[in-house]
Amino acid sequence: MVEEHPTPQSEGLAAPAAPAGPPAGQFAVDTSALSTVYANFCRVTGTPEELVLDFGLNTQMTPVPTEPVKLTHRLVLNFYTAKRLLGALHLAVQAHENQYGILETDIQKRLRINPAQAIGRR
């Protein structure tokens, strides 16, 4: 069910002026065709002109030769865009770690940490 909310026009009020565009340094975006997927695996390859990121779902903690990682999405970037993405990801991870603690990417080290110790280290 869609709720209808009164708008300034429906109440006889003047509508506020629409902004002329996005704030300086930002781009307007259209999210009408946006889809969301989950990936816990990324393979990075490329050419001298482009970087290729293949994303998929890894269901195993350690590689199993008989069960390949199913790749589901590919993103091809030029290196300028890749460098901007690298900076944005760095800032996002840094903010997360400042809030919640360092992310250990070595699964063997994570498995050795006792959950009670991990809580005490925050």
Sequence and secondary structure as in RCSB ss.txt:
>XXXX:A:sequence
MVEEHPTPQSEGLAAPAAPAGPPAGQFAVDTSALSTVYANFCRVTGTPEELVLDFGLNTQMTPVPTEPVKLTHRL
VLNFYTAKRLLGALHLAVQAHENQYGILETDIQKRLRINPAQAIGRR
>XXXX:A:secstr
       TTTTT       SSS TT      TT      SEEEEEE SSEEEEEEEE   SS  TTS  EEEEEE
EEEHHHHHHHHHHHHHHHHHHHHHH      HHHHHHS HHHHHHT 
